[in-house]
Amino acid sequence: NGSELSQVVAKFPPTLWLSEQNLQSKLDFLSESLNLNEPELRSIIVSYPQVLGLSLDGNLRLKVDFFLGDKFQKKTNSINCGLSKDQLKEFVIYQPALLAYSLENRIKPRISRMQEKNIFFYYCPKNLMSYTDKKFDDWMSTQVATWSISE
């Protein structure tokens, strides 16, 4: 509707110069890869329209593939998150900005640190990636101190 469109443009003016094909490809990808219905997709776009400015192949697809990757994959040294589509959908609906964080500089290093301590991302706070490095470090030390059975 007009009110939602004006919110999207106010929050992310570059929306105006993205082509219809560009926008549609991202909307289709998000909808299909996360099993989003129309109200869920609308909620994500209205709350965080900057997701429309992310490159489909160079950004969105890589992150979704990472989050949905098999966390037990041993054939490569790659880190994966191992979420189901429904689990990733929960995270993205709660915090659409999750898709905007740097995969190499924020997401992968944090997931790697968590996996080293046997902490599964799905059970973490939904806004964990928005934490500052210090807050993340503090959170990690609390988790390790609270849940560690090795000592």
C-alpha positions in Angstrom: 0.0 0.0 0.0 1.0 3.7 -0.3 2.0 4.1 3.4 4.3 1.1 3.3 5.8 2.2 0.0 6.5 5.6 1.4 8.2 4.0 4.5 10.4 1.9 2.2 11.4 4.9 0.1 12.0 7.1 3.2 14.3 4.4 4.8 16.1 3.5 1.5 15.7 6.1 -1.2 17.8 4.1 -3.7 14.8 1.8 -4.1 13.5 4.4 -6.5 16.2 3.8 -9.1 16.4 0.0 -8.9 14.8 -1.7 -11.9 11.6 -3.6 -11.6 13.6 -6.7 -12.7 16.3 -6.2 -10.1 13.7 -5.8 -7.3 11.6 -8.7 -8.5 14.6 -11.1 -8.7 15.5 -10.3 -5.0 11.9 -10.6 -3.8 11.5 -13.9 -5.6 14.7 -15.2 -4.2 13.9 -14.2 -0.6 10.4 -15.6 -0.9 11.5 -18.9 -2.4 14.7 -19.5 -0.3 13.0 -18.7 3.0 9.5 -19.9 2.2 8.1 -16.5 2.9 4.4 -15.7 2.3 3.4 -12.2 1.1 2.8 -10.6 4.5 6.2 -12.0 5.8 8.1 -10.7 2.8 6.3 -7.3 3.1 7.2 -7.1 6.8 10.9 -7.7 6.0 11.0 -5.2 3.2 9.1 -2.5 5.1 11.2 -2.9 8.2 14.5 -3.2 6.4 14.3 -2.1 2.8 18.1 -1.9 2.5 18.0 -5.6 1.8 16.8 -4.6 -1.7 20.1 -2.9 -2.3 22.1 -6.0 -1.7 23.5 -7.9 -4.7 21.6 -11.1 -5.4 24.5 -13.2 -6.5 27.3 -11.5 -4.6 25.6 -11.1 -1.3 22.1 -12.5 -0.6 22.6 -15.9 -2.3 26.0 -16.4 -0.6 24.6 -15.6 2.9 21.5 -17.8 2.5 23.6 -20.7 1.2 25.9 -20.2 4.2 23.1 -20.1 6.8 21.4 -23.1 5.2 24.6 -25.1 4.7 25.2 -28.4 6.4 27.0 -27.7 9.6 28.4 -31.2 9.7 29.9 -31.0 6.2 33.4 -32.5 6.5 34.5 -32.7 2.9 35.6 -29.1 2.9 37.1 -26.8 5.5 34.2 -24.4 5.0 32.2 -23.2 7.9 28.4 -23.6 7.5 25.6 -22.7 9.8 23.2 -25.6 9.2 19.9 -23.9 9.8 16.7 -25.1 8.2 14.7 -22.8 5.9 12.2 -22.3 8.7 14.9 -21.5 11.2 16.5 -19.0 8.9 13.1 -17.5 8.2 12.6 -16.9 11.9 16.0 -15.0 12.2 15.4 -12.9 9.1 11.8 -12.0 10.1 13.1 -11.0 13.5 16.1 -9.1 12.2 16.2 -8.6 8.4 19.6 -6.8 8.8 21.1 -10.2 9.4 21.3 -10.4 5.6 23.3 -7.2 5.4 26.2 -8.1 7.8 29.5 -9.0 6.3 29.7 -12.7 5.7 33.5 -12.8 5.8 34.1 -10.2 8.5 31.3 -10.8 11.0 29.1 -13.8 10.3 31.6 -16.5 9.5 34.1 -15.6 12.3 31.3 -15.5 14.9 29.8 -18.8 13.8 33.2 -20.4 13.7 33.9 -19.3 17.3 30.5 -20.6 18.4 31.1 -23.9 16.7 34.5 -24.3 18.4 32.6 -24.1 21.7 29.7 -26.3 20.5 27.2 -23.5 20.5 24.5 -23.9 17.8 23.5 -20.6 16.2 19.8 -21.4 16.2 19.7 -21.3 20.0 21.4 -17.9 20.3 19.7 -14.6 20.6 18.1 -13.7 17.3 19.9 -10.4 17.2 23.4 -11.8 18.0 25.0 -10.6 14.8 24.1 -7.0 15.7 26.1 -7.2 18.9 29.3 -5.1 19.0 32.5 -7.2 19.1 32.8 -6.5 22.8 29.2 -7.5 23.6 29.7 -10.6 21.5 32.9 -11.5 23.3 31.1 -10.9 26.6 28.2 -13.1 25.5 30.6 -15.9 24.4 32.5 -15.9 27.7 29.2 -16.1 29.6 28.1 -19.0 27.4 31.3 -20.9 27.8 31.5 -20.3 31.5 27.8 -21.3 32.0 27.6 -24.3 29.7 31.1 -25.7 29.6 31.3 -29.2 30.9 35.0 -29.6 30.2 36.2 -28.1 33.5 
